[in-house]
Amino acid sequence: MQAFNYSPLVQRYFSHPIGAGRWSGERGQVASGEAGSEELGTRVRFELRSDDGVVTEARFQAFGCPHTIAAASWLAEHLPGRSLDSAMPMPILELGRHLEVPAEKLGRLLVVEDALRAAVARAGQT
């Protein structure tokens, strides 16, 4: 990865993603949601555990650019402790500014947001 193309925050979350991967084995109720497609260059899946309407753990899988992976990782880190009703810590475009995502990559963050919204909706049904 060329350092001059990515903000320090993107470099950090891409190089050391928090919450990457899936849970192995049976670990209780997990709500998942995904969006995008590998054919189109961006696919994201979130897995959430919640208790009494509060996210307790979050994991993700992502296929995409470093900005996509960094955004999913940042969210996985900041979701625990948040209510399902307000799971998104900040608007996705604000997160894009926080991570210094270039305008031409912001559409990929919408895929991240759609995957999280799908997981939250399923978690709210359990």
N, C-alpha and C positions, 0 to 999 in steps of 0.2 A: 504494500500500500504506500503510495506517495504521500508523505506527510503534508505537503503544501496544498493538497486537494481536499483535505478533511480537517475539520476543527479538532482541537485537542479532546473535546468531549466525545466526538464521534470516534476518534482513534481509540480512546479509552474503552468505550462500550463495545466497539467492534473487536478489539484485541482481546478483551476479557469480558465477554457477555455474561450478564447476570440473569439467571433463570432460563438459560438455553437448554433445550431438550425436553423430553417427556418423562413423566414419572414411570418408573418400572414397577411391575407387579400390581397387586391390588392395594391401593392406599385410600380406599373410601370413594366418596362421590366426587367426580370431576366433571365440570362443565367445559365443553370446548366449543370454539368457534373459529372459522377460518374464512379467508377471502383471497381473491387473486388467483393467479395460475402461473405455473412455471413457464408455460408457453409464452405468456405475456411478460415474463421477466420478474414478477414479484408475487410471492405467495407467503402468507403469514397465518400461523395457527397459534391461538392462545389456549391454555388450559388453566382453569381457575378452580380453586377450592374456596368455599365460603361457609360461614357459620352465622346463623341469625342475620343474614343480609349483609355481612361484612366479608370482604375478601381476606382470606387467611394466607393463601399462597398463590403464586402465579408462575407459570412456565410458558415458554414460547418456542416455536420452530419458525425459521424464516429462510426463504430463498429470495435473494435480492442483493442489492448493492449495500455497501457499508452503512449508508444512511438508514436504510430499512432495518437492518439488524440492530443498529445503535438505538433507533427509536423504540423497537420492540423490547430491547434489553432495558432501556431507561424505564419504560412502563412497567415491566415485570418487577423491577426493583421498587417502584413507587406505589404499586397497587395494594400490597398487603396493608390492612388496617383501614382501608377506604370502604365506604358503603357501596353496595351495588348500584344504588341510585345516583351516586356521584363518583363512579369508579375512575373516570377520566380526570387525572390530576390537573390538567390544563387543556385548553382547546388544541387540537392537533396542529394548527398553523402556528400557534404560539410555541409549541414544542419544536416545530421546525425552525423557528427563529432561535430558540434556546440552543439547539444543536448546530445552528448555522448551516442549514440545508439549503442548497441553491434552489432558486425558483423552479428550474426545470425538473427537479426531483421531488417536489412537494406532492405530486400525484401518488407517489409511492407511499407517502405517509397516510394518505387516505385509505389505502389498502390495510395498513396497520390498524387504523381506527376502525374500519369495518370489521376486521377480525376480532378486535377487542369487544366491540358492541355485540357481535354475535355470541361470544362467550358469556358476556354479562347477561344477555337476554336468556340464554339457556340456564345460567346459574340461578336466575330469578324464578325459574320454573320448577326448580328442585325443592 
